[in-house]
């Protein structure tokens, strides 16, 4: 059975979110059946436990492997190009036609700003949410007064999106070139990058234009505020440590680099539009002394171009690309590219997948062309652990040392429960779905619920 792609009217979607349509998800099964335990409660999303927000030194420890299932009720057919997960129950996606989608209360809704129509050919290429009240989007629009395509930004304040042109957002009140990516590690500082070497840096409550540096950039990412990378055409990559400006990394590929994901300061992956991926491993080539990323070929991709990457840990990550391609890896040896598992092979009839984000190793989304949306689901009862460290300054009563460090391990449960009505708590029913390897399947069961006045 092919994935469901039916589009329903917006009024019905709102009723579904309020009244509690019931979704049973048949997960990616390979040759073994998988038990799905995911339901949507009346007026709310899956009742997961609270999301872990690790500190800068927190690491996900050996997370369980989840599966990707089609979300069948996408509110748009436009190409989606960026996604950012806020928490277990909230996410944003952006794309062509000025579209901005918001996931909350268990359903995706189109929340495109009403004034977006003032900007011709407006398209968003990236979104980066710092919290549920702070976020930014970046893209382009066609300036009809100059007949030039310009860059554009939008700021979210917890209630509304405010669209800002370069003249409104930058310190020198000047237009900016079209933007292709945005990275906001904190509410107070971040970066966006785009065509013709455009880089803008957000700090002191305003965006500052950097000197254009080389060819076009299509992705920006990093680890924290003081470790940012921009990458793009002909393998061009720049990095910033927050002190010495932008510096060039060694070029190992002439393919276009279009995706970035770091798990710590010393380890990051980049996707390209070919079968190669780039690995930054400080143990082999550390910046700035011998700064390079290494080109690794994943031959089993069968010609798919990768578009985005999200690493959960050093050994566990996902990449997506053209024709609906999804791969998972790299396992314990990042240099052995045969360890990358082709979860879904690229197929000409499938929409391209353009962006991916996963929060705390356990809850995520993929978005792509034609409004394609996929949800990340862990096996029922699975847990994710993370080790976080914190440093506290000593007081006069303490042993006179400069600081003390405490570590804690947090276990997160993903078991979901649900209420169908305010007075009924149903017993969870296990649905076992056995599917061929590499197949995604999502049966949809709609339950009629009488709304009380």
DOBA-948260 format. One record per residue (C-alpha): residue number from 1; y, x, z. Coordinates in steps of 0.05 Angstrom, whole numbers, plus 5000, padded with zeros to 4 digits. Example, Ala and Ser with C-alpha at 12.3 -4.5 7.8 and 13.67 -1.06 7.14 Angstrom:
BEGIN
site resi=1 yy=4910 xx=5246 zz=5156 $
site resi=2 yy=4979 xx=5273 zz=5143 $
//
This chain:
BEGIN
site resi=1 yy=5000 xx=5000 zz=5000 $
site resi=2 yy=5068 xx=5030 zz=4981 $
site resi=3 yy=5123 xx=5038 zz=5032 $
site resi=4 yy=5165 xx=4975 zz=5042 $
site resi=5 yy=5233 xx=4980 zz=5010 $
site resi=6 yy=5258 xx=4909 zz=5013 $
site resi=7 yy=5332 xx=4898 zz=5031 $
site resi=8 yy=5350 xx=4838 zz=5073 $
site resi=9 yy=5418 xx=4804 zz=5083 $
site resi=10 yy=5463 xx=4833 zz=5137 $
site resi=11 yy=5462 xx=4768 zz=5176 $
site resi=12 yy=5387 xx=4771 zz=5180 $
site resi=13 yy=5390 xx=4843 zz=5203 $
site resi=14 yy=5437 xx=4824 zz=5259 $
site resi=15 yy=5390 xx=4769 zz=5280 $
site resi=16 yy=5332 xx=4817 zz=5277 $
site resi=17 yy=5368 xx=4865 zz=5324 $
site resi=18 yy=5389 xx=4810 zz=5372 $
site resi=19 yy=5327 xx=4768 zz=5372 $
site resi=20 yy=5277 xx=4824 zz=5372 $
site resi=21 yy=5238 xx=4831 zz=5307 $
site resi=22 yy=5173 xx=4867 zz=5323 $
site resi=23 yy=5157 xx=4932 zz=5285 $
site resi=24 yy=5087 xx=4961 zz=5288 $
site resi=25 yy=5085 xx=5030 zz=5258 $
site resi=26 yy=5023 xx=5058 zz=5225 $
site resi=27 yy=5034 xx=5133 zz=5232 $
site resi=28 yy=5016 xx=5190 zz=5185 $
site resi=29 yy=4942 xx=5195 zz=5198 $
site resi=30 yy=4911 xx=5249 zz=5155 $
site resi=31 yy=4836 xx=5237 zz=5159 $
site resi=32 yy=4839 xx=5212 zz=5231 $
site resi=33 yy=4865 xx=5144 zz=5255 $
site resi=34 yy=4927 xx=5144 zz=5299 $
site resi=35 yy=4944 xx=5092 zz=5351 $
site resi=36 yy=5015 xx=5064 zz=5346 $
site resi=37 yy=5049 xx=5038 zz=5409 $
site resi=38 yy=5120 xx=5025 zz=5385 $
site resi=39 yy=5155 xx=4958 zz=5393 $
site resi=40 yy=5227 xx=4935 zz=5390 $
site resi=41 yy=5252 xx=4895 zz=5449 $
site resi=42 yy=5298 xx=4835 zz=5446 $
site resi=43 yy=5369 xx=4860 zz=5437 $
site resi=44 yy=5351 xx=4933 zz=5446 $
site resi=45 yy=5315 xx=4991 zz=5414 $
site resi=46 yy=5250 xx=5024 zz=5435 $
site resi=47 yy=5251 xx=5034 zz=5510 $
site resi=48 yy=5243 xx=5109 zz=5512 $
site resi=49 yy=5259 xx=5149 zz=5574 $
site resi=50 yy=5328 xx=5182 zz=5576 $
site resi=51 yy=5342 xx=5238 zz=5527 $
site resi=52 yy=5342 xx=5309 zz=5552 $
site resi=53 yy=5406 xx=5346 zz=5537 $
site resi=54 yy=5388 xx=5419 zz=5547 $
site resi=55 yy=5438 xx=5473 zz=5566 $
site resi=56 yy=5454 xx=5529 zz=5518 $
site resi=57 yy=5394 xx=5568 zz=5544 $
site resi=58 yy=5344 xx=5510 zz=5544 $
site resi=59 yy=5282 xx=5516 zz=5500 $
site resi=60 yy=5233 xx=5464 zz=5476 $
site resi=61 yy=5163 xx=5486 zz=5498 $
site resi=62 yy=5106 xx=5472 zz=5449 $
site resi=63 yy=5126 xx=5401 zz=5430 $
site resi=64 yy=5072 xx=5354 zz=5403 $
site resi=65 yy=5073 xx=5341 zz=5329 $
site resi=66 yy=5100 xx=5273 zz=5307 $
site resi=67 yy=5097 xx=5234 zz=5242 $
site resi=68 yy=5149 xx=5206 zz=5194 $
site resi=69 yy=5148 xx=5132 zz=5177 $
site resi=70 yy=5192 xx=5093 zz=5129 $
site resi=71 yy=5245 xx=5049 zz=5159 $
site resi=72 yy=5241 xx=4988 zz=5114 $
site resi=73 yy=5307 xx=4953 zz=5128 $
site resi=74 yy=5358 xx=5004 zz=5103 $
site resi=75 yy=5426 xx=4969 zz=5098 $
site resi=76 yy=5446 xx=5009 zz=5036 $
site resi=77 yy=5418 xx=5032 zz=4969 $
site resi=78 yy=5470 xx=5087 zz=4963 $
site resi=79 yy=5451 xx=5161 zz=4969 $
site resi=80 yy=5453 xx=5185 zz=5041 $
site resi=81 yy=5471 xx=5258 zz=5050 $
site resi=82 yy=5480 xx=5271 zz=5125 $
site resi=83 yy=5449 xx=5248 zz=5190 $
site resi=84 yy=5463 xx=5264 zz=5264 $
site resi=85 yy=5423 xx=5240 zz=5323 $
site resi=86 yy=5463 xx=5223 zz=5386 $
site resi=87 yy=5406 xx=5203 zz=5432 $
site resi=88 yy=5340 xx=5167 zz=5431 $
site resi=89 yy=5374 xx=5102 zz=5415 $
site resi=90 yy=5433 xx=5122 zz=5372 $
site resi=91 yy=5446 xx=5160 zz=5307 $
site resi=92 yy=5494 xx=5162 zz=5249 $
site resi=93 yy=5482 xx=5172 zz=5174 $
site resi=94 yy=5534 xx=5181 zz=5118 $
site resi=95 yy=5534 xx=5185 zz=5043 $
site resi=96 yy=5562 xx=5164 zz=4976 $
site resi=97 yy=5609 xx=5106 zz=4968 $
site resi=98 yy=5642 xx=5121 zz=5035 $
site resi=99 yy=5581 xx=5092 zz=5070 $
site resi=100 yy=5573 xx=5103 zz=5145 $
site resi=101 yy=5511 xx=5075 zz=5179 $
site resi=102 yy=5502 xx=5068 zz=5254 $
site resi=103 yy=5435 xx=5062 zz=5288 $
site resi=104 yy=5438 xx=5026 zz=5355 $
site resi=105 yy=5400 xx=4970 zz=5390 $
site resi=106 yy=5340 xx=4985 zz=5347 $
site resi=107 yy=5372 xx=4972 zz=5279 $
site resi=108 yy=5413 xx=5009 zz=5226 $
site resi=109 yy=5478 xx=4973 zz=5206 $
site resi=110 yy=5531 xx=4989 zz=5154 $
site resi=111 yy=5595 xx=5007 zz=5193 $
site resi=112 yy=5636 xx=5036 zz=5136 $
site resi=113 yy=5710 xx=5035 zz=5157 $
site resi=114 yy=5751 xx=4980 zz=5125 $
site resi=115 yy=5804 xx=5028 zz=5101 $
site resi=116 yy=5754 xx=5072 zz=5065 $
site resi=117 yy=5770 xx=5034 zz=5001 $
site resi=118 yy=5839 xx=5068 zz=5000 $
site resi=119 yy=5805 xx=5133 zz=4979 $
site resi=120 yy=5777 xx=5135 zz=4908 $
site resi=121 yy=5705 xx=5161 zz=4899 $
site resi=122 yy=5699 xx=5177 zz=4974 $
site resi=123 yy=5633 xx=5209 zz=4992 $
site resi=124 yy=5610 xx=5239 zz=5058 $
site resi=125 yy=5566 xx=5300 zz=5055 $
site resi=126 yy=5556 xx=5315 zz=5129 $
site resi=127 yy=5563 xx=5285 zz=5199 $
site resi=128 yy=5560 xx=5321 zz=5266 $
site resi=129 yy=5560 xx=5280 zz=5331 $
site resi=130 yy=5575 xx=5317 zz=5395 $
site resi=131 yy=5563 xx=5255 zz=5438 $
site resi=132 yy=5566 xx=5180 zz=5433 $
site resi=133 yy=5642 xx=5184 zz=5436 $
site resi=134 yy=5658 xx=5246 zz=5396 $
site resi=135 yy=5638 xx=5262 zz=5324 $
site resi=136 yy=5663 xx=5286 zz=5257 $
site resi=137 yy=5644 xx=5273 zz=5184 $
site resi=138 yy=5664 xx=5315 zz=5123 $
site resi=139 yy=5664 xx=5301 zz=5048 $
site resi=140 yy=5709 xx=5291 zz=4988 $
site resi=141 yy=5751 xx=5240 zz=4951 $
site resi=142 yy=5789 xx=5236 zz=4886 $
site resi=143 yy=5865 xx=5243 zz=4894 $
site resi=144 yy=5893 xx=5197 zz=4841 $
site resi=145 yy=5963 xx=5226 zz=4847 $
site resi=146 yy=5941 xx=5296 zz=4828 $
site resi=147 yy=5876 xx=5278 zz=4791 $
site resi=148 yy=5840 xx=5330 zz=4835 $
site resi=149 yy=5780 xx=5321 zz=4880 $
site resi=150 yy=5799 xx=5339 zz=4952 $
site resi=151 yy=5765 xx=5350 zz=5018 $
site resi=152 yy=5768 xx=5297 zz=5072 $
site resi=153 yy=5749 xx=5290 zz=5146 $
site resi=154 yy=5737 xx=5232 zz=5194 $
site resi=155 yy=5739 xx=5232 zz=5270 $
site resi=156 yy=5700 xx=5185 zz=5315 $
site resi=157 yy=5728 xx=5167 zz=5383 $
site resi=158 yy=5672 xx=5123 zz=5410 $
site resi=159 yy=5699 xx=5060 zz=5378 $
site resi=160 yy=5726 xx=5074 zz=5308 $
site resi=161 yy=5727 xx=5126 zz=5253 $
site resi=162 yy=5795 xx=5153 zz=5233 $
site resi=163 yy=5797 xx=5182 zz=5162 $
site resi=164 yy=5840 xx=5244 zz=5153 $
site resi=165 yy=5860 xx=5281 zz=5090 $
site resi=166 yy=5874 xx=5355 zz=5092 $
site resi=167 yy=5948 xx=5342 zz=5098 $
site resi=168 yy=5935 xx=5301 zz=5160 $
site resi=169 yy=5881 xx=5343 zz=5193 $
site resi=170 yy=5901 xx=5417 zz=5182 $
site resi=171 yy=5951 xx=5461 zz=5217 $
site resi=172 yy=5989 xx=5477 zz=5153 $
site resi=173 yy=5989 xx=5405 zz=5128 $
site resi=174 yy=5957 xx=5426 zz=5062 $
site resi=175 yy=5902 xx=5396 zz=5019 $
site resi=176 yy=5832 xx=5424 zz=5028 $
site resi=177 yy=5777 xx=5434 zz=4978 $
site resi=178 yy=5717 xx=5386 zz=4977 $
site resi=179 yy=5673 xx=5396 zz=5039 $
site resi=180 yy=5597 xx=5399 zz=5037 $
site resi=181 yy=5578 xx=5411 zz=5110 $
site resi=182 yy=5602 xx=5406 zz=5181 $
site resi=183 yy=5579 xx=5436 zz=5247 $
site resi=184 yy=5608 xx=5415 zz=5315 $
site resi=185 yy=5572 xx=5449 zz=5373 $
site resi=186 yy=5625 xx=5425 zz=5423 $
site resi=187 yy=5680 xx=5372 zz=5424 $
site resi=188 yy=5732 xx=5427 zz=5424 $
site resi=189 yy=5709 xx=5473 zz=5368 $
site resi=190 yy=5670 xx=5472 zz=5303 $
site resi=191 yy=5669 xx=5488 zz=5229 $
site resi=192 yy=5667 xx=5455 zz=5161 $
site resi=193 yy=5655 xx=5488 zz=5094 $
site resi=194 yy=5656 xx=5469 zz=5021 $
site resi=195 yy=5671 xx=5486 zz=4949 $
site resi=196 yy=5707 xx=5549 zz=4925 $
site resi=197 yy=5696 xx=5584 zz=4991 $
site resi=198 yy=5733 xx=5533 zz=5034 $
site resi=199 yy=5722 xx=5542 zz=5109 $
site resi=200 yy=5761 xx=5503 zz=5162 $
site resi=201 yy=5756 xx=5518 zz=5236 $
site resi=202 yy=5771 xx=5466 zz=5289 $
site resi=203 yy=5803 xx=5488 zz=5354 $
site resi=204 yy=5864 xx=5470 zz=5396 $
site resi=205 yy=5856 xx=5398 zz=5372 $
site resi=206 yy=5869 xx=5413 zz=5298 $
site resi=207 yy=5834 xx=5442 zz=5237 $
site resi=208 yy=5855 xx=5512 zz=5214 $
site resi=209 yy=5841 xx=5536 zz=5143 $
site resi=210 yy=5808 xx=5604 zz=5137 $
site resi=211 yy=5821 xx=5648 zz=5077 $
site resi=212 yy=5776 xx=5623 zz=5021 $
site resi=213 yy=5717 xx=5671 zz=5017 $
site resi=214 yy=5677 xx=5674 zz=4953 $
site resi=215 yy=5634 xx=5621 zz=4920 $
site resi=216 yy=5622 xx=5550 zz=4942 $
site resi=217 yy=5587 xx=5536 zz=5008 $
site resi=218 yy=5538 xx=5478 zz=5017 $
site resi=219 yy=5515 xx=5485 zz=5089 $
site resi=220 yy=5543 xx=5506 zz=5156 $
site resi=221 yy=5506 xx=5514 zz=5222 $
site resi=222 yy=5491 xx=5562 zz=5278 $
site resi=223 yy=5478 xx=5567 zz=5352 $
site resi=224 yy=5536 xx=5550 zz=5398 $
site resi=225 yy=5609 xx=5562 zz=5383 $
site resi=226 yy=5605 xx=5638 zz=5373 $
site resi=227 yy=5548 xx=5642 zz=5324 $
site resi=228 yy=5564 xx=5604 zz=5260 $
site resi=229 yy=5537 xx=5613 zz=5189 $
site resi=230 yy=5561 xx=5586 zz=5122 $
site resi=231 yy=5516 xx=5592 zz=5060 $
site resi=232 yy=5518 xx=5569 zz=4988 $
site resi=233 yy=5518 xx=5592 zz=4916 $
site resi=234 yy=5479 xx=5653 zz=4892 $
site resi=235 yy=5451 xx=5663 zz=4962 $
site resi=236 yy=5520 xx=5679 zz=4991 $
site resi=237 yy=5519 xx=5678 zz=5067 $
site resi=238 yy=5574 xx=5693 zz=5118 $
site resi=239 yy=5569 xx=5693 zz=5194 $
site resi=240 yy=5619 xx=5693 zz=5250 $
site resi=241 yy=5610 xx=5718 zz=5322 $
site resi=242 yy=5676 xx=5688 zz=5344 $
site resi=243 yy=5710 xx=5756 zz=5351 $
site resi=244 yy=5708 xx=5794 zz=5285 $
site resi=245 yy=5721 xx=5740 zz=5233 $
site resi=246 yy=5673 xx=5723 zz=5177 $
site resi=247 yy=5625 xx=5778 zz=5155 $
site resi=248 yy=5575 xx=5781 zz=5098 $
site resi=249 yy=5500 xx=5780 zz=5108 $
site resi=250 yy=5454 xx=5815 zz=5059 $
site resi=251 yy=5434 xx=5775 zz=4998 $
site resi=252 yy=5359 xx=5767 zz=4985 $
site resi=253 yy=5361 xx=5709 zz=4937 $
site resi=254 yy=5405 xx=5683 zz=4882 $
site resi=255 yy=5385 xx=5610 zz=4894 $
site resi=256 yy=5433 xx=5560 zz=4924 $
site resi=257 yy=5427 xx=5557 zz=5000 $
site resi=258 yy=5435 xx=5485 zz=5025 $
site resi=259 yy=5406 xx=5477 zz=5096 $
site resi=260 yy=5413 xx=5513 zz=5163 $
site resi=261 yy=5379 xx=5509 zz=5231 $
site resi=262 yy=5380 xx=5558 zz=5289 $
site resi=263 yy=5339 xx=5552 zz=5352 $
site resi=264 yy=5374 xx=5610 zz=5387 $
site resi=265 yy=5421 xx=5667 zz=5372 $
site resi=266 yy=5366 xx=5711 zz=5342 $
site resi=267 yy=5325 xx=5662 zz=5300 $
site resi=268 yy=5344 xx=5614 zz=5245 $
site resi=269 yy=5320 xx=5584 zz=5179 $
site resi=270 yy=5355 xx=5566 zz=5114 $
site resi=271 yy=5330 xx=5523 zz=5056 $
site resi=272 yy=5345 xx=5537 zz=4983 $
site resi=273 yy=5340 xx=5498 zz=4918 $
site resi=274 yy=5278 xx=5538 zz=4899 $
site resi=275 yy=5210 xx=5549 zz=4931 $
site resi=276 yy=5239 xx=5603 zz=4976 $
site resi=277 yy=5266 xx=5596 zz=5046 $
site resi=278 yy=5308 xx=5646 zz=5084 $
site resi=279 yy=5292 xx=5671 zz=5154 $
site resi=280 yy=5340 xx=5705 zz=5201 $
site resi=281 yy=5300 xx=5745 zz=5252 $
site resi=282 yy=5341 xx=5792 zz=5294 $
site resi=283 yy=5279 xx=5833 zz=5310 $
site resi=284 yy=5275 xx=5854 zz=5237 $
site resi=285 yy=5348 xx=5852 zz=5213 $
site resi=286 yy=5400 xx=5843 zz=5268 $
site resi=287 yy=5473 xx=5830 zz=5255 $
site resi=288 yy=5519 xx=5867 zz=5248 $
site resi=289 yy=5482 xx=5933 zz=5241 $
site resi=290 yy=5432 xx=5912 zz=5188 $
site resi=291 yy=5448 xx=5839 zz=5178 $
site resi=292 yy=5401 xx=5804 zz=5129 $
site resi=293 yy=5360 xx=5741 zz=5120 $
site resi=294 yy=5291 xx=5749 zz=5090 $
site resi=295 yy=5268 xx=5710 zz=5029 $
site resi=296 yy=5199 xx=5678 zz=5039 $
site resi=297 yy=5164 xx=5639 zz=4984 $
site resi=298 yy=5126 xx=5575 zz=5000 $
site resi=299 yy=5084 xx=5571 zz=4937 $
site resi=300 yy=5048 xx=5507 zz=4957 $
site resi=301 yy=5113 xx=5468 zz=4947 $
site resi=302 yy=5096 xx=5459 zz=4874 $
site resi=303 yy=5167 xx=5465 zz=4849 $
site resi=304 yy=5204 xx=5421 zz=4899 $
site resi=305 yy=5274 xx=5442 zz=4918 $
site resi=306 yy=5286 xx=5440 zz=4992 $
site resi=307 yy=5350 xx=5408 zz=5017 $
site resi=308 yy=5351 xx=5411 zz=5094 $
site resi=309 yy=5316 xx=5441 zz=5154 $
site resi=310 yy=5311 xx=5424 zz=5228 $
site resi=311 yy=5276 xx=5472 zz=5275 $
site resi=312 yy=5253 xx=5445 zz=5342 $
site resi=313 yy=5227 xx=5512 zz=5367 $
site resi=314 yy=5210 xx=5579 zz=5337 $
site resi=315 yy=5141 xx=5554 zz=5318 $
site resi=316 yy=5156 xx=5482 zz=5302 $
site resi=317 yy=5203 xx=5455 zz=5249 $
site resi=318 yy=5211 xx=5410 zz=5189 $
site resi=319 yy=5240 xx=5418 zz=5119 $
site resi=320 yy=5254 xx=5363 zz=5068 $
site resi=321 yy=5272 xx=5362 zz=4995 $
site resi=322 yy=5269 xx=5332 zz=4926 $
site resi=323 yy=5218 xx=5280 zz=4907 $
site resi=324 yy=5209 xx=5261 zz=4980 $
site resi=325 yy=5178 xx=5328 zz=4999 $
site resi=326 yy=5166 xx=5341 zz=5074 $
site resi=327 yy=5136 xx=5405 zz=5102 $
site resi=328 yy=5120 xx=5426 zz=5173 $
site resi=329 yy=5112 xx=5496 zz=5203 $
site resi=330 yy=5114 xx=5555 zz=5211 $
site resi=331 yy=5066 xx=5563 zz=5268 $
site resi=332 yy=5058 xx=5628 zz=5307 $
site resi=333 yy=5070 xx=5674 zz=5247 $
site resi=334 yy=5135 xx=5657 zz=5210 $
site resi=335 yy=5121 xx=5709 zz=5156 $
site resi=336 yy=5056 xx=5676 zz=5135 $
site resi=337 yy=5083 xx=5620 zz=5091 $
site resi=338 yy=5014 xx=5591 zz=5081 $
site resi=339 yy=5022 xx=5563 zz=5151 $
site resi=340 yy=5073 xx=5513 zz=5125 $
site resi=341 yy=5036 xx=5447 zz=5119 $
site resi=342 yy=5055 xx=5401 zz=5061 $
site resi=343 yy=5060 xx=5335 zz=5097 $
site resi=344 yy=5084 xx=5298 zz=5035 $
site resi=345 yy=5084 xx=5331 zz=4967 $
site resi=346 yy=5143 xx=5322 zz=4920 $
site resi=347 yy=5134 xx=5264 zz=4872 $
site resi=348 yy=5180 xx=5246 zz=4815 $
site resi=349 yy=5182 xx=5172 zz=4833 $
site resi=350 yy=5203 xx=5185 zz=4906 $
site resi=351 yy=5277 xx=5190 zz=4927 $
site resi=352 yy=5303 xx=5259 zz=4944 $
site resi=353 yy=5309 xx=5272 zz=5018 $
site resi=354 yy=5376 xx=5305 zz=5035 $
site resi=355 yy=5384 xx=5312 zz=5111 $
site resi=356 yy=5344 xx=5314 zz=5175 $
site resi=357 yy=5360 xx=5315 zz=5250 $
site resi=358 yy=5315 xx=5313 zz=5312 $
site resi=359 yy=5340 xx=5309 zz=5383 $
site resi=360 yy=5304 xx=5346 zz=5440 $
site resi=361 yy=5242 xx=5354 zz=5398 $
site resi=362 yy=5223 xx=5281 zz=5402 $
site resi=363 yy=5267 xx=5232 zz=5364 $
site resi=364 yy=5295 xx=5240 zz=5295 $
site resi=365 yy=5313 xx=5214 zz=5226 $
site resi=366 yy=5310 xx=5236 zz=5153 $
site resi=367 yy=5357 xx=5205 zz=5102 $
site resi=368 yy=5359 xx=5211 zz=5026 $
site resi=369 yy=5376 xx=5179 zz=4960 $
site resi=370 yy=5374 xx=5104 zz=4947 $
site resi=371 yy=5385 xx=5091 zz=5021 $
site resi=372 yy=5319 xx=5122 zz=5040 $
site resi=373 yy=5310 xx=5127 zz=5116 $
site resi=374 yy=5250 xx=5155 zz=5154 $
site resi=375 yy=5239 xx=5156 zz=5229 $
site resi=376 yy=5204 xx=5209 zz=5271 $
site resi=377 yy=5152 xx=5182 zz=5319 $
site resi=378 yy=5109 xx=5221 zz=5368 $
site resi=379 yy=5038 xx=5201 zz=5384 $
site resi=380 yy=5033 xx=5148 zz=5438 $
site resi=381 yy=5036 xx=5177 zz=5508 $
site resi=382 yy=5058 xx=5246 zz=5483 $
site resi=383 yy=5106 xx=5287 zz=5525 $
site resi=384 yy=5157 xx=5340 zz=5510 $
site resi=385 yy=5174 xx=5395 zz=5560 $
site resi=386 yy=5236 xx=5438 zz=5561 $
site resi=387 yy=5254 xx=5496 zz=5606 $
site resi=388 yy=5328 xx=5499 zz=5623 $
site resi=389 yy=5363 xx=5553 zz=5663 $
site resi=390 yy=5429 xx=5547 zz=5701 $
site resi=391 yy=5473 xx=5600 zz=5733 $
site resi=392 yy=5516 xx=5586 zz=5795 $
site resi=393 yy=5570 xx=5631 zz=5824 $
site resi=394 yy=5555 xx=5657 zz=5894 $
site resi=395 yy=5597 xx=5633 zz=5953 $
site resi=396 yy=5620 xx=5670 zz=6015 $
site resi=397 yy=5559 xx=5644 zz=6053 $
site resi=398 yy=5511 xx=5670 zz=6001 $
site resi=399 yy=5477 xx=5736 zz=5995 $
site resi=400 yy=5532 xx=5779 zz=5962 $
site resi=401 yy=5504 xx=5781 zz=5892 $
site resi=402 yy=5544 xx=5763 zz=5829 $
site resi=403 yy=5503 xx=5702 zz=5811 $
site resi=404 yy=5437 xx=5668 zz=5821 $
site resi=405 yy=5395 xx=5635 zz=5768 $
site resi=406 yy=5351 xx=5574 zz=5775 $
site resi=407 yy=5301 xx=5548 zz=5724 $
site resi=408 yy=5271 xx=5479 zz=5718 $
site resi=409 yy=5219 xx=5447 zz=5673 $
site resi=410 yy=5231 xx=5375 zz=5652 $
site resi=411 yy=5176 xx=5331 zz=5624 $
site resi=412 yy=5196 xx=5274 zz=5578 $
site resi=413 yy=5151 xx=5214 zz=5564 $
site resi=414 yy=5155 xx=5177 zz=5498 $
site resi=415 yy=5113 xx=5117 zz=5517 $
site resi=416 yy=5149 xx=5054 zz=5495 $
site resi=417 yy=5151 xx=4985 zz=5528 $
site resi=418 yy=5185 xx=4922 zz=5506 $
site resi=419 yy=5206 xx=4851 zz=5524 $
site resi=420 yy=5198 xx=4797 zz=5472 $
site resi=421 yy=5238 xx=4745 zz=5512 $
site resi=422 yy=5275 xx=4746 zz=5577 $
site resi=423 yy=5217 xx=4714 zz=5614 $
site resi=424 yy=5156 xx=4744 zz=5581 $
site resi=425 yy=5128 xx=4814 zz=5586 $
site resi=426 yy=5072 xx=4821 zz=5535 $
site resi=427 yy=5013 xx=4868 zz=5542 $
site resi=428 yy=5018 xx=4926 zz=5494 $
site resi=429 yy=4971 xx=4919 zz=5435 $
site resi=430 yy=4941 xx=4980 zz=5402 $
site resi=431 yy=4943 xx=4979 zz=5326 $
site resi=432 yy=4897 xx=5030 zz=5294 $
site resi=433 yy=4914 xx=5048 zz=5222 $
site resi=434 yy=4872 xx=5098 zz=5183 $
site resi=435 yy=4907 xx=5126 zz=5123 $
site resi=436 yy=4891 xx=5179 zz=5071 $
site resi=437 yy=4921 xx=5247 zz=5083 $
site resi=438 yy=4994 xx=5253 zz=5065 $
site resi=439 yy=5007 xx=5178 zz=5062 $
site resi=440 yy=5063 xx=5143 zz=5100 $
site resi=441 yy=5052 xx=5070 zz=5115 $
site resi=442 yy=5093 xx=5019 zz=5154 $
site resi=443 yy=5067 xx=4948 zz=5161 $
site resi=444 yy=5122 xx=4900 zz=5183 $
site resi=445 yy=5110 xx=4839 zz=5227 $
site resi=446 yy=5169 xx=4792 zz=5237 $
site resi=447 yy=5167 xx=4746 zz=5297 $
site resi=448 yy=5211 xx=4684 zz=5301 $
site resi=449 yy=5249 xx=4680 zz=5366 $
site resi=450 yy=5290 xx=4620 zz=5388 $
site resi=451 yy=5359 xx=4641 zz=5409 $
site resi=452 yy=5388 xx=4606 zz=5470 $
site resi=453 yy=5460 xx=4580 zz=5464 $
//
